[in-house]
Amino acid sequence: MGEKRLDLPQGTLDLLILKTLELQPMHGWGISERLQQRSRDAIQVQQGSLYPALHRLERRGWIKAQWAISENSRRAKFYELTAKGSKQLALEASDWNRLAVAVSEILRTT
């Protein structure tokens, strides 16, 4: 590996959490693990960033949470994308893609 982990630009964590929950409800640790796996270890979200983001998304009505039993038989809070969150994900993903194209264009210019 050898490459350093990436620092997320402000606001990106919300987008990544929403995208992760698009497939299925997950608990916080599972979200963190999925992000790390999908990014091939380039992104590692610390609990001190993850849980405040989850609470913020819940307050905005983009995700909802309920207690359930995890795969290792422990009680855990599972987060699920709401219809409002799904709409927000579509908006933020579109904005992110437009930004990525614009930045790529600038970096390619000589």
C-alpha positions as CSV (number, residue, x, y, z in Angstrom):
1,M,0.0,0.0,0.0
2,G,2.3,2.8,1.2
3,E,0.0,5.7,0.1
4,K,-1.2,8.0,2.8
5,R,-4.8,8.3,3.8
6,L,-6.8,11.1,2.4
7,D,-8.3,14.0,4.3
8,L,-11.9,14.5,3.3
9,P,-12.9,18.0,2.0
10,Q,-15.5,19.6,4.3
11,G,-19.0,18.2,3.6
12,T,-17.8,15.1,1.9
13,L,-18.4,12.8,4.8
14,D,-22.2,13.4,4.7
15,L,-22.3,12.4,1.1
16,L,-20.3,9.2,1.7
17,I,-22.5,8.2,4.6
18,L,-25.7,8.8,2.6
19,K,-24.2,6.7,-0.3
20,T,-23.2,3.9,2.0
21,L,-26.7,3.7,3.5
22,E,-28.3,3.7,0.1
23,L,-27.7,-0.1,-0.1
24,Q,-28.8,-1.2,3.3
25,P,-29.2,0.0,7.0
26,M,-25.9,-0.2,8.9
27,H,-24.5,0.6,12.3
28,G,-21.8,3.2,12.8
29,W,-18.9,0.8,12.9
30,G,-20.2,-1.0,9.7
31,I,-20.4,2.4,7.9
32,S,-16.8,3.2,8.9
33,E,-15.6,-0.2,7.8
34,R,-17.5,-0.1,4.5
35,L,-16.0,3.4,3.7
36,Q,-12.5,2.1,4.4
37,Q,-13.0,-1.0,2.3
38,R,-14.6,0.7,-0.6
39,S,-11.8,3.4,-0.7
40,R,-9.1,0.6,-0.5
41,D,-8.0,2.0,2.9
42,A,-7.5,5.6,1.5
43,I,-10.4,6.9,3.8
44,Q,-10.6,6.0,7.4
45,V,-13.3,7.8,9.4
46,Q,-12.7,8.3,13.1
47,Q,-15.5,7.9,15.6
48,G,-15.1,11.5,16.6
49,S,-16.1,12.5,13.1
50,L,-18.5,9.7,12.2
51,Y,-21.0,9.9,15.1
52,P,-21.4,13.7,15.0
53,A,-22.1,13.4,11.2
54,L,-24.6,10.6,11.8
55,H,-26.4,12.7,14.4
56,R,-26.4,15.7,12.1
57,L,-27.9,13.7,9.3
58,E,-30.5,12.3,11.6
59,R,-31.5,15.8,12.8
60,R,-31.9,16.9,9.1
61,G,-34.2,13.9,8.5
62,W,-31.9,12.4,5.9
63,I,-31.4,9.2,7.9
64,K,-33.3,7.5,10.7
65,A,-32.0,5.2,13.4
66,Q,-33.3,2.3,15.4
67,W,-31.8,-0.1,17.9
68,A,-31.3,-3.7,16.8
69,I,-29.0,-6.7,17.4
70,S,-25.8,-6.7,15.3
71,E,-24.2,-9.6,13.6
72,N,-22.1,-10.2,16.7
73,S,-25.2,-10.4,18.9
74,R,-24.7,-6.9,20.4
75,R,-27.2,-4.1,20.6
76,A,-26.4,-1.4,18.1
77,K,-28.0,1.6,16.5
78,F,-28.7,1.0,12.8
79,Y,-29.0,3.9,10.5
80,E,-31.2,3.9,7.4
81,L,-31.6,6.4,4.5
82,T,-34.9,8.2,4.4
83,A,-36.8,9.4,1.3
84,K,-35.6,12.9,2.1
85,G,-32.0,11.5,2.4
86,S,-32.3,9.8,-0.9
87,K,-33.2,13.1,-2.6
88,Q,-30.4,14.8,-0.8
89,L,-28.0,12.1,-1.9
90,A,-29.0,12.6,-5.6
91,L,-28.4,16.4,-5.3
92,E,-25.1,16.1,-3.5
93,A,-23.8,13.4,-5.8
94,S,-24.7,15.5,-8.9
95,D,-22.9,18.5,-7.4
96,W,-19.9,16.4,-6.5
97,N,-19.6,15.0,-10.0
98,R,-19.8,18.4,-11.6
99,L,-17.1,19.7,-9.2
100,A,-14.9,16.7,-9.9
101,V,-15.1,17.2,-13.7
102,A,-14.4,21.0,-13.3
103,V,-11.3,20.3,-11.1
104,S,-10.1,17.6,-13.5
105,E,-10.4,20.0,-16.4
106,I,-8.4,22.7,-14.5
107,L,-5.7,20.2,-13.5
108,R,-5.4,18.9,-17.1
109,T,-4.9,22.4,-18.5
110,T,-1.3,23.2,-19.4
